[in-house]
Amino acid sequence: MKVFMIGGTGLLGCEAARIFIEKGHEVTSVALPPLPEGAPIPKEMKLQMCNIYEKTDDEIRELLKGHDCLVFAAGIDERVEYPAPVYDAYYKYNIAPLKRILPLCKEVGMKSAVILGSYFAYLAKERPDMKLYDKHPYIRSRVDQEKVAFSYADESFDVAVLELPYIFGTQPGRKPVWVILIEQLKRMDSLPFTMYPGGGTAMLTVRQVGEVIVGAAEKSKGATAWPISMYNLSWKEFLKIVYAARGMGENRKIISVPAWMMRMGLGSTKKEYAAKGIESGLDVDGLADIMNVNLFIPDKYSKELGATEDNIREAIFDSIKVSQAAYDGKVKLLEMKSE
């Protein structure tokens, strides 16, 4: 199979490229400069450093010709801040590219596409009572992204969306997203306990994400949303590992707080967003309800796509240690990119 990837030098795209190549597939990628220093970019991957969206349709067709599958490993998540209306940013980076690229893929005879999405879309469909689509611009954008992607699927073009949860693992030279968690927890370090919501989350490692990307390219048929997970941990279980990784031991007292109490605690965050003119992708009040849900997903879907066992504790450790070092200013790393 010949794979064309948007975002092949990123944390997830790079790992998927490595596995594709190990399995005998060819990979071509476009990505934005600069490359993270020390990143294990597969030397066999054909790489063009450019902004593909600045190219004409004819230029994009030339790039796509001769390939069988598109992997869209780009876009932004809810942690990137933008002024209101924030949905416009999610549309620009997560949805509009698919509206432009997928028709071109079909025109040149490509057979399939794999889109990296979010497990918040899974939660929105599983729990319509929570009205997540209406409350949260980011979740609405991910549900809309799936609808747009699936609108191009037909008997000759398969589309898979991977509804990805929290992912652990690092790429040399790139700043982990978990620096945000360190910032949150530091505010409570002087207390004898940590207050945190009572829910939990699905998760998996970077390597396992690479495996399911390759599996979806090889196996997925029709228009399919794949809920992805290999491990499910409560926030309390997760934070025990986080504190151990921060060198504070695993005996830190974690107090689970209800949603109403979390909403009270987020009052200052709402004021900060208002002062900056920023709209949160996840509504601050509604976030408390999400964080108190056990957003767990069975591992059967990931295993069906070829995910294998990995050491999630080690991956969390690695992510947190690098995030702590970045927070402390001990390492200089590339920030998350949006365009």
MIKOLDO-89005 format. One record per residue (C-alpha): residue in three letters; y, x, z. Coordinates in pm, whole numbers, padded with zeros to 5 digits, always signed. Example, Ala and Ser with C-alpha at 12.3 -4.5 7.8 and 13.67 -1.06 7.14 Angstrom:
# residues 2
ALA-00450+01230+00780
SER-00106+01367+00714
//
This chain:
# residues 339
MET+00000+00000+00000
LYS+00353+00115-00075
VAL+00591+00016+00205
PHE+00970+00001+00187
MET+01128+00011+00531
ILE+01482-00059+00644
GLY+01527+00136+00967
GLY+01248+00390+00936
THR+01413+00649+01161
GLY+01458+00414+01457
LEU+01236+00401+01764
LEU+01003+00136+01621
GLY+01034+00201+01250
CYS+00955+00571+01293
GLU+00635+00494+01485
ALA+00527+00233+01232
ALA+00588+00482+00950
ARG+00369+00738+01124
ILE+00082+00490+01155
PHE+00122+00361+00799
ILE+00096+00717+00670
GLU-00201+00800+00894
LYS-00382+00502+00741
GLY-00318+00622+00387
HIS-00017+00408+00296
GLU+00302+00540+00135
VAL+00635+00481+00309
THR+00989+00493+00173
SER+01281+00421+00404
VAL+01655+00384+00407
ALA+01834+00451+00734
LEU+02177+00520+00872
PRO+02279+00874+00968
PRO+02269+01071+01186
LEU+01906+01146+01266
PRO+01830+01174+01638
GLU+01776+01539+01723
GLY+01406+01619+01767
ALA+01283+01278+01650
PRO+00931+01296+01502
ILE+01025+01162+01159
PRO+00710+01181+00942
LYS+00764+01450+00679
GLU+00561+01243+00432
MET+00808+00954+00448
LYS+01053+00942+00159
LEU+01390+00901+00325
GLN+01733+00811+00193
MET+02020+00817+00442
CYS+02253+00536+00335
ASN+02379+00188+00413
ILE+02164-00022+00182
TYR+02400-00319+00216
GLU+02678-00122+00047
LYS+02467-00090-00268
THR+02476-00335-00558
ASP+02188-00575-00617
ASP+02078-00368-00916
GLU+02074-00053-00705
ILE+01868-00230-00439
ARG+01622-00356-00700
GLU+01571+00003-00815
LEU+01499+00109-00457
LEU+01250-00175-00407
LYS+01062-00143-00736
GLY+00703-00027-00709
HIS+00663-00126-00344
ASP+00430-00389-00203
CYS+00573-00469+00141
LEU+00917-00474+00305
VAL+00945-00388+00675
PHE+01278-00495+00828
ALA+01307-00276+01138
ALA+01684-00299+01169
GLY+01934-00540+01322
ILE+02077-00581+01672
ASP+01972-00749+01995
GLU+02149-00929+02277
ARG+02256-00606+02449
VAL+02511-00517+02180
GLU+02850-00663+02275
TYR+03083-00840+02030
PRO+03386-01067+02056
ALA+03340-01442+02022
PRO+03184-01599+01831
VAL+02901-01349+01888
TYR+02667-01551+01666
ASP+02863-01418+01367
ALA+02752-01063+01451
TYR+02388-01168+01483
TYR+02415-01349+01152
LYS+02568-01043+00985
TYR+02304-00796+01102
ASN+01988-01004+01149
ILE+02006-01295+00906
ALA+02239-01217+00614
PRO+02040-00903+00518
LEU+01725-01114+00478
LYS+01907-01369+00263
ARG+02008-01088+00031
ILE+01704-00858+00038
LEU+01409-01099+00041
PRO+01495-01266-00294
LEU+01528-00919-00448
CYS+01188-00823-00307
LYS+01033-01123-00481
GLU+01217-01051-00805
VAL+01065-00703-00832
GLY+00715-00825-00749
MET+00673-00726-00386
LYS+00399-00920-00205
SER+00503-00940+00159
ALA+00758-00876+00431
VAL+00734-00798+00802
ILE+01041-00885+01012
LEU+01100-00756+01364
GLY+01221-01051+01571
SER+01235-01154+01938
TYR+01009-01327+02187
PHE+01306-01540+02287
ALA+01232-01741+01972
TYR+00879-01792+02106
LEU+01018-01912+02440
ALA+01261-02151+02268
LYS+00972-02313+02081
GLU+00740-02320+02383
ARG+01002-02460+02622
PRO+01226-02705+02431
ASP+01318-02857+02769
MET+01524-02544+02846
LYS+01749-02609+02543
LEU+01768-02237+02473
TYR+01866-02284+02108
ASP+02178-02475+02211
LYS+02279-02256+02507
HIS+02228-01902+02380
PRO+02380-01764+02056
TYR+02128-01479+02043
ILE+01825-01704+02079
ARG+01968-01945+01822
SER+02010-01654+01582
ARG+01649-01541+01626
VAL+01513-01890+01565
ASP+01740-01918+01259
GLN+01624-01576+01142
GLU+01264-01699+01140
LYS+01358-02012+00948
VAL+01544-01809+00686
ALA+01261-01557+00651
PHE+00996-01827+00614
SER+01199-02009+00350
TYR+01105-01727+00108
ALA+00731-01743+00174
ASP+00509-01893-00094
GLU+00168-01843-00254
SER+00271-01502-00387
PHE+00488-01374-00099
ASP+00373-01353+00265
VAL+00622-01332+00552
ALA+00539-01228+00908
VAL+00788-01232+01196
LEU+00688-01031+01503
GLU+00831-01194+01817
LEU+00870-00876+02017
PRO+00914-00863+02397
TYR+01036-00570+02609
ILE+00923-00238+02466
PHE+00873+00089+02653
GLY+00864+00441+02521
THR+01122+00688+02400
GLN+01228+00874+02089
PRO+01368+01226+02137
GLY+01743+01226+02084
ARG+01793+00849+02109
LYS+01941+00662+02406
PRO+01699+00403+02551
VAL+01821+00047+02598
TRP+01717+00065+02963
VAL+02033+00249+03066
ILE+02172-00102+03118
LEU+01905-00168+03382
ILE+01998+00155+03564
GLU+02361+00040+03572
GLN+02254-00292+03727
LEU+02026-00140+03989
LYS+02274+00131+04096
ARG+02495-00141+04241
MET+02224-00219+04496
ASP+02110+00134+04576
SER+02311+00140+04899
LEU+02134-00174+05022
PRO+01795-00164+05201
PHE+01656-00401+04938
THR+01702-00514+04578
MET+01766-00874+04483
TYR+01620-00975+04149
PRO+01499-01294+03979
GLY+01149-01419+04051
GLY+01011-01440+03698
GLY+00847-01183+03476
THR+00810-01062+03121
ALA+00572-00969+02845
MET+00583-00607+02729
LEU+00411-00335+02529
THR+00457+00027+02427
VAL+00628+00173+02123
ARG+00295+00286+01982
GLN+00157-00066+02012
VAL+00459-00205+01826
GLY+00388+00040+01546
GLU+00029-00082+01537
VAL+00121-00450+01509
ILE+00378-00378+01237
VAL+00111-00209+01030
GLY-00141-00482+01115
ALA+00099-00755+01005
ALA+00160-00575+00675
GLU-00213-00545+00615
LYS-00343-00877+00748
SER-00078-01147+00787
LYS-00085-01430+00531
GLY+00157-01713+00456
ALA+00452-01768+00688
THR+00350-01663+01040
ALA+00539-01603+01364
TRP+00334-01367+01581
PRO+00402-01376+01960
ILE+00354-01014+02063
SER+00249-00875+02401
MET-00010-00648+02557
TYR+00092-00664+02924
ASN+00255-00922+03152
LEU+00432-00811+03471
SER+00644-00994+03726
TRP+00990-00844+03772
LYS+00881-00734+04119
GLU+00581-00543+03977
PHE+00798-00392+03707
LEU+01073-00280+03946
LYS+00823-00104+04172
ILE+00744+00123+03875
VAL+01113+00159+03791
TYR+01202+00277+04140
ALA+00912+00522+04140
ALA+01041+00661+03809
ARG+01386+00698+03962
GLY+01235+00911+04239
MET+01282+00643+04507
GLY+00916+00565+04565
GLU+00726+00241+04512
ASN+00798+00088+04853
ARG+01144-00042+04772
LYS+01177-00395+04907
ILE+01233-00644+04623
ILE+01361-00989+04717
SER+01308-01260+04455
VAL+01614-01484+04425
PRO+01629-01833+04272
ALA+01828-01910+03959
TRP+02120-02070+04146
MET+02170-01756+04353
MET+02160-01533+04046
ARG+02424-01753+03884
MET+02651-01698+04182
GLY+02597-01324+04161
LEU+02688-01319+03792
GLY+03033-01466+03849
SER+03196-01124+03822
THR+03012-01060+03495
LYS+03157-01376+03346
LYS+03507-01267+03448
GLU+03447-00920+03299
TYR+03338-01069+02966
ALA+03641-01297+02962
ALA+03875-01005+03032
LYS+03721-00804+02746
GLY+03718-01101+02510
ILE+03341-01068+02477
GLU+03090-01349+02437
SER+02742-01285+02572
GLY+02450-01342+02336
LEU+02263-01487+02631
ASP+02479-01738+02817
VAL+02536-01590+03163
ASP+02456-01912+03352
GLY+02152-01988+03140
LEU+02025-01631+03174
ALA+01936-01703+03536
ASP+01691-01972+03424
ILE+01528-01740+03171
MET+01491-01457+03422
ASN+01313-01688+03666
VAL+01049-01785+03407
ASN+00725-01595+03367
LEU+00779-01522+02999
PHE+00418-01415+02950
ILE+00227-01400+02621
PRO-00151-01358+02574
ASP-00252-01025+02422
LYS-00486-01188+02169
TYR-00227-01202+01890
SER-00138-00833+01922
LYS-00504-00735+01933
GLU-00568-00946+01622
LEU-00308-00728+01447
GLY-00475-00410+01567
ALA-00293-00314+01887
THR-00500-00090+02113
GLU-00476-00010+02483
ASP-00202+00223+02603
ASN-00055+00339+02935
ILE+00228+00095+03004
ARG+00309+00252+03341
GLU+00356+00591+03178
ALA+00572+00437+02904
ILE+00793+00263+03163
PHE+00820+00589+03359
ASP+00928+00780+03050
SER+01183+00516+02947
ILE+01340+00498+03292
LYS+01353+00875+03350
VAL+01534+00931+03020
SER+01762+00633+03090
GLN+01849+00772+03433
ALA+01925+01112+03283
ALA+02149+00948+03021
TYR+02326+00747+03291
ASP+02382+01064+03495
GLY+02524+01241+03190
LYS+02251+01506+03189
VAL+02153+01446+02827
LYS+02351+01360+02515
LEU+02175+01095+02308
LEU+02250+00879+02004
GLU+02373+00531+02089
MET+02228+00210+01946
LYS+02360+00148+01594
SER+02465-00180+01441
GLU+02559-00085+01085
//
